[in-house]
């Protein structure tokens, strides 16, 4: 008669595979979320189809709200990536931890620059651009200057977002490559 207690014991989990899985899933979710925000959600606020429901100043307010939520998403994914990279580095799992660390640092710096420098300035310029809506006093010249400055900062933020997308794609590729390598049987 077989021992039933032996059947009930859980199988041993390979922690290396768990760490790789968490890293790859985080990289995929982070990349997918950023692609969705950049190419679908963000532009939707400024679509001509939504203009009757969401006129110009209000579309910017809605976009700013979504950007705040997206920033929280970015921080969560970056935190998971940093923890995962640290654990993987401590367990000597990564072939190129330096390249993964550099990509992650660049991504976090780009996101931080956008959150801490560009977004607050763009918020102020958006309010000045639509001064009447926000109950502010501004001359037409001040509103015109604010609109031009907002356009430049928005262009810079879009370039930064493109760089973040590229770095997230590289990050995903490194995790995918690592996971694919670990599936191959070792050569004798």
C-alpha positions in Angstrom: 0.0 0.0 0.0 1.5 3.4 -1.0 2.3 6.0 1.6 -0.4 8.7 1.3 1.8 11.2 3.2 4.4 11.1 0.5 1.9 12.1 -2.1 0.7 15.1 -0.2 4.1 16.7 0.1 4.5 19.6 -2.2 7.1 19.4 -4.9 10.2 21.5 -4.4 10.0 24.9 -6.1 13.1 26.1 -7.9 13.5 29.7 -6.6 15.6 30.7 -9.6 12.6 29.9 -11.9 10.3 31.9 -9.6 12.6 34.9 -9.7 12.9 34.7 -13.4 9.1 34.4 -13.8 8.4 37.4 -11.6 11.0 39.4 -13.5 9.7 38.4 -16.9 6.1 39.0 -15.9 6.9 42.4 -14.5 8.9 43.3 -17.6 5.9 42.2 -19.8 3.3 44.0 -17.7 5.4 47.2 -17.5 6.1 47.2 -21.2 2.5 46.4 -22.1 1.1 49.0 -19.8 3.4 51.7 -21.2 2.5 50.7 -24.8 -1.2 50.9 -23.9 -0.9 54.3 -22.2 1.3 55.8 -25.0 -0.6 54.6 -28.0 -4.1 54.1 -26.9 -5.2 55.6 -23.5 -3.2 58.9 -23.7 -4.2 59.9 -27.3 -7.8 58.9 -26.7 -8.3 62.0 -24.5 -7.4 64.3 -27.4 -9.4 62.4 -30.0 -11.8 64.5 -32.1 -14.5 61.9 -31.3 -14.3 62.8 -27.6 -14.1 66.6 -28.1 -17.9 67.1 -27.6 -17.8 65.2 -24.3 -14.3 66.3 -23.2 -13.5 69.8 -24.4 -9.9 71.1 -24.5 -9.1 72.2 -21.0 -11.0 69.3 -19.5 -9.2 66.7 -21.7 -5.9 68.0 -20.3 -7.2 67.7 -16.8 -8.4 64.1 -17.4 -5.0 63.3 -19.0 -3.2 64.7 -16.0 -5.2 62.5 -13.7 -4.4 59.5 -15.8 -0.7 60.4 -15.9 -0.8 60.4 -12.1 -2.2 56.9 -12.0 0.2 55.8 -14.7 3.1 57.2 -12.6 2.0 55.1 -9.7 2.0 52.1 -12.0 5.5 52.9 -13.2 6.8 53.3 -9.6 5.3 49.9 -8.7 6.8 48.2 -11.7 10.2 49.9 -11.1 10.1 48.8 -7.5 9.4 45.2 -8.4 12.2 45.3 -11.0 14.7 46.7 -8.5 13.9 44.1 -5.9 13.9 41.3 -8.5 17.3 42.5 -9.9 18.8 42.7 -6.5 17.6 39.2 -5.5 18.8 37.8 -8.9 22.1 39.5 -8.5 22.6 38.1 -5.0 21.9 34.6 -6.3 24.2 35.1 -9.3 21.4 34.4 -11.7 22.0 37.1 -14.3 24.6 36.8 -17.1 24.8 40.6 -17.5 23.5 42.2 -14.3 25.4 45.4 -15.2 23.4 45.9 -18.4 20.1 45.1 -16.7 21.0 47.5 -13.9 22.0 50.3 -16.3 18.8 49.8 -18.3 16.8 49.9 -15.1 18.6 53.0 -13.8 18.1 54.8 -17.1 14.4 54.0 -17.1 13.9 55.1 -13.5 15.8 58.4 -14.2 13.7 59.1 -17.3 10.5 58.4 -15.4 11.6 60.4 -12.4 12.6 63.4 -14.5 9.2 63.3 -16.1 7.4 63.0 -12.8 9.4 65.5 -10.8 10.5 68.1 -13.4 8.3 68.0 -16.5 4.9 67.2 -15.2 4.7 70.0 -12.5 5.9 72.6 -15.1 3.4 71.3 -17.6 0.6 71.5 -15.1 1.3 75.2 -14.4 1.6 76.0 -18.1 -1.6 74.1 -18.9 -3.4 76.2 -16.2 -1.9 79.4 -17.6 -2.8 78.4 -21.2 -6.5 78.0 -20.2 -6.4 80.8 -17.5 -10.1 81.7 -17.8 -11.2 78.1 -17.2 -9.1 78.0 -14.0 -10.0 81.4 -12.9 -6.6 82.9 -13.3 -5.6 86.3 -14.7 -3.4 86.2 -17.7 -2.8 88.4 -20.8 -3.2 86.9 -24.2 0.6 87.2 -24.6 1.2 85.2 -21.4 -1.3 82.5 -22.5 0.5 82.3 -25.9 3.9 82.0 -24.3 2.5 79.3 -21.9 1.0 77.4 -24.9 4.3 77.4 -26.7 6.3 76.4 -23.7 3.8 73.7 -22.9 4.2 72.4 -26.5 8.0 72.2 -26.1 7.8 70.4 -22.8 5.2 68.0 -24.2 7.5 67.2 -27.1 10.4 66.6 -24.6 8.2 64.4 -22.5 7.2 62.4 -25.6 10.8 61.8 -26.5 11.5 60.7 -22.9 8.5 58.4 -23.1 9.9 56.9 -26.3 13.3 56.3 -24.6 11.4 54.7 -21.7 9.6 52.4 -24.2 12.9 51.4 -25.8 14.6 50.7 -22.4 11.5 48.7 -21.3 11.7 46.7 -24.6 15.4 46.0 -23.9 14.6 45.0 -20.3 11.9 42.6 -21.5 14.3 41.2 -24.1 17.0 40.5 -21.5 14.5 38.7 -19.2 13.1 36.7 -22.2 16.6 35.7 -23.3 17.5 34.7 -19.7 14.3 32.6 -19.4 14.9 30.9 -22.8 18.5 30.2 -21.9 17.4 28.5 -18.6 15.0 26.2 -20.5 17.8 24.7 -22.7 19.4 21.6 -21.4 23.0 22.1 -20.3 25.6 20.8 -22.7 28.0 18.1 -21.4 
